[in-house]
Amino acid sequence: MNFIFLGPPGAGKGSLAVKVAEDYKIPHISTGDIFRANIKNQTPLGVKVKAIIDSGSLVSDDLTCELVKDRLAQDDCKNGFILDGFPRTIPQAEMFTSICPDVAVVNFQISDEAVIKRLSTRRVCKACGANYNILTLPPKKEGVCDKCGGEIIQRDDDKQESILHRMDVYREQTEPLIKFYSDKGNINNFDASIETAELLKEFKKAFPA
């Protein structure tokens, strides 16, 4: 099964993707991971991407789609995949439809208030990267990581001003994709305000493995 996950930052796409990837035995793929892997391995596409990023420019839709197409041709995608963070624009979505017409689009629906609450209460260990939430998953000792004893901090992009900016960018760039796929009759809406375990149950009902 092939999936595209759409939704605002903080909707829980990544958390659900980890569970779905594990249970359905398919890879969870983000464009950031693809870029980093190609740059690290100095592939011909990676060399192009690095030169563009180093110049301060944005990677074009054509090149982004080429990178995604190359990644989906790898063996671990033969039974399906989850794309998280792609497509981001209508041109990318149009190009991807010609590359892979058989894909289910999963849209995570959640209110702005819930997103702000989730992200603004998120914390991360500065040393090992372990994730916490001061409301739902606090560390045993305030400010100290349970795993390594490192300092727990709030990332800059989880502060309210940054969250509001990220939501504005999402509305401008990505929300039009919801209409694009809705018009094609290919969108599956899920309530992302519920816990990941409950959301996974709803997902499995809609897409039996």
Wavefront OBJ file of the C-alpha trace (Angstrom):
o trace
v 0.000 0.000 0.000
v 1.198 3.472 -0.916
v 0.354 6.444 1.312
v 0.787 10.220 1.355
v 0.363 11.762 4.822
v -0.914 15.366 4.866
v -1.466 17.578 7.880
v -0.181 20.600 9.777
v 2.910 20.510 12.002
v 2.061 18.812 15.284
v -0.762 16.733 13.799
v 1.032 13.488 14.656
v 1.911 12.375 11.129
v 5.371 11.218 12.151
v 4.160 9.321 15.228
v 1.527 7.419 13.240
v 3.913 6.836 10.335
v 6.365 5.051 12.648
v 3.610 2.652 13.798
v 2.189 2.075 10.302
v 5.661 1.484 8.846
v 6.336 -1.108 11.536
v 3.000 -2.940 11.252
v 2.666 -2.802 7.460
v 6.379 -3.475 6.811
v 6.774 -0.438 4.556
v 9.270 2.461 4.801
v 8.425 5.885 6.219
v 10.047 8.392 3.867
v 10.519 12.140 4.249
v 12.005 14.406 1.605
v 14.495 15.675 4.194
v 15.790 12.122 4.671
v 16.068 11.663 0.898
v 18.020 14.914 0.497
v 20.379 14.075 3.347
v 21.022 10.512 2.131
v 21.805 11.627 -1.425
v 24.085 14.433 -0.240
v 25.882 12.127 2.212
v 26.387 9.425 -0.439
v 27.409 12.026 -3.044
v 25.037 10.617 -5.667
v 24.682 12.599 -8.918
v 21.316 13.908 -7.643
v 22.844 14.628 -4.242
v 25.628 16.699 -5.797
v 22.979 18.769 -7.614
v 20.949 19.260 -4.428
v 23.985 20.271 -2.354
v 25.033 22.862 -4.927
v 21.522 24.358 -4.928
v 21.240 24.416 -1.122
v 24.771 25.849 -0.737
v 23.835 28.669 -3.107
v 20.880 29.534 -0.877
v 18.314 28.553 -3.513
v 15.326 26.223 -3.169
v 15.386 22.752 -4.706
v 13.035 22.791 -7.718
v 9.855 20.711 -7.921
v 11.344 18.777 -10.862
v 14.466 17.779 -8.945
v 12.512 16.990 -5.768
v 10.232 14.651 -7.747
v 13.253 13.050 -9.396
v 14.757 12.345 -5.967
v 11.477 10.872 -4.690
v 11.078 8.708 -7.813
v 14.623 7.403 -7.360
v 13.949 6.580 -3.686
v 10.698 4.742 -4.460
v 12.524 2.534 -6.980
v 14.519 0.948 -4.141
v 13.745 -2.601 -2.991
v 12.269 -1.690 0.393
v 9.392 0.149 -1.374
v 8.186 -2.864 -3.377
v 5.307 -3.489 -0.930
v 4.471 0.186 -0.471
v 5.614 3.330 1.322
v 4.547 6.313 3.427
v 5.493 9.748 2.102
v 5.627 12.403 4.831
v 6.290 15.980 3.743
v 5.838 15.301 0.033
v 4.219 16.569 -2.092
v 4.297 20.096 -0.690
v 2.948 21.965 -3.721
v 0.359 21.443 -6.455
v 3.045 21.106 -9.197
v 4.742 18.369 -7.137
v 1.393 16.610 -6.657
v 0.661 16.775 -10.406
v 4.097 15.377 -11.267
v 3.822 12.651 -8.647
v 0.420 11.533 -9.981
v 2.132 10.605 -13.251
v 4.918 8.800 -11.361
v 2.657 6.872 -8.976
v -1.090 7.082 -9.659
v -1.968 4.382 -7.074
v -1.653 6.130 -3.718
v -3.998 6.745 -0.769
v -3.918 10.268 0.661
v -4.350 10.459 4.436
v -5.311 13.883 5.803
v -4.773 14.592 9.511
v -7.441 17.013 10.755
v -6.746 18.977 13.941
v -7.571 22.438 15.285
v -5.025 25.252 15.517
v -5.531 25.332 19.296
v -4.668 21.637 19.633
v -1.556 22.050 17.454
v -0.305 24.995 19.541
v -0.927 23.077 22.787
v 0.895 19.983 21.510
v 3.928 21.746 20.111
v 4.365 24.386 22.796
v 4.461 21.697 25.498
v 6.947 19.519 23.599
v 10.482 19.196 24.958
v 13.645 17.426 23.770
v 16.874 16.259 25.394
v 19.763 18.439 24.229
v 22.171 15.465 24.493
v 20.383 12.361 23.149
v 17.329 13.796 21.384
v 14.738 11.939 23.505
v 11.273 13.511 23.240
v 9.057 14.607 26.126
v 5.852 16.539 26.693
v 5.391 18.498 29.909
v 1.669 17.573 29.970
v 1.480 14.024 28.612
v 5.018 12.620 28.882
v 7.044 14.599 31.427
v 10.505 13.464 32.586
v 10.739 11.935 36.064
v 12.840 14.905 37.186
v 12.013 18.334 35.764
v 14.529 19.466 33.149
v 16.531 16.219 33.262
v 16.413 13.429 30.661
v 15.341 10.017 32.001
v 17.603 8.242 29.506
v 20.928 10.042 29.693
v 20.620 12.736 32.343
v 21.018 15.464 29.739
v 19.351 18.879 29.777
v 15.779 19.017 28.475
v 15.021 22.087 26.383
v 12.285 23.633 24.257
v 13.328 23.849 20.614
v 13.075 27.276 18.991
v 10.598 25.963 16.412
v 8.297 24.792 19.239
v 7.930 28.301 20.644
v 4.581 29.944 19.921
v 5.814 32.574 17.453
v 7.557 29.899 15.399
v 4.552 27.555 15.588
v 2.247 30.265 14.223
v 4.694 30.941 11.372
v 4.917 27.222 10.509
v 1.118 26.997 10.453
v 0.913 29.998 8.115
v 3.440 28.352 5.763
v 1.427 25.114 5.880
v -1.816 26.903 4.996
v -0.208 28.755 2.119
v 1.766 25.891 0.588
v 0.180 22.607 1.610
v -3.503 23.150 2.381
v -4.293 23.555 -1.360
v -3.251 19.912 -1.742
v -6.280 18.876 0.327
v -8.573 20.427 -2.276
v -6.448 18.971 -5.098
v -6.876 15.414 -3.796
v -10.471 15.971 -2.650
v -11.412 17.028 -6.180
v -9.945 13.735 -7.393
v -11.971 11.830 -4.782
v -8.756 10.534 -3.253
v -8.577 11.750 0.328
v -9.144 9.993 3.644
v -9.758 12.312 6.596
v -8.815 11.292 10.137
v -9.337 13.037 13.477
v -5.750 13.692 14.586
v -6.732 15.091 17.983
v -6.978 11.567 19.464
v -4.081 9.549 20.877
v -1.776 7.777 18.410
v -2.923 4.302 19.558
v -6.567 5.171 18.819
v -5.648 6.807 15.535
v -3.773 3.656 14.514
v -6.909 1.575 15.162
v -8.966 3.898 12.945
v -6.283 3.758 10.271
v -6.243 -0.051 10.271
v -10.020 -0.150 9.908
v -9.782 2.028 6.819
v -6.713 0.249 5.397
v -6.641 -3.424 6.514
v -3.120 -4.807 6.180
l 1 2 3 4 5 6 7 8 9 10 11 12 13 14 15 16 17 18 19 20 21 22 23 24 25 26 27 28 29 30 31 32 33 34 35 36 37 38 39 40 41 42 43 44 45 46 47 48 49 50 51 52 53 54 55 56 57 58 59 60 61 62 63 64 65 66 67 68 69 70 71 72 73 74 75 76 77 78 79 80 81 82 83 84 85 86 87 88 89 90 91 92 93 94 95 96 97 98 99 100 101 102 103 104 105 106 107 108 109 110 111 112 113 114 115 116 117 118 119 120 121 122 123 124 125 126 127 128 129 130 131 132 133 134 135 136 137 138 139 140 141 142 143 144 145 146 147 148 149 150 151 152 153 154 155 156 157 158 159 160 161 162 163 164 165 166 167 168 169 170 171 172 173 174 175 176 177 178 179 180 181 182 183 184 185 186 187 188 189 190 191 192 193 194 195 196 197 198 199 200 201 202 203 204 205 206 207 208 209
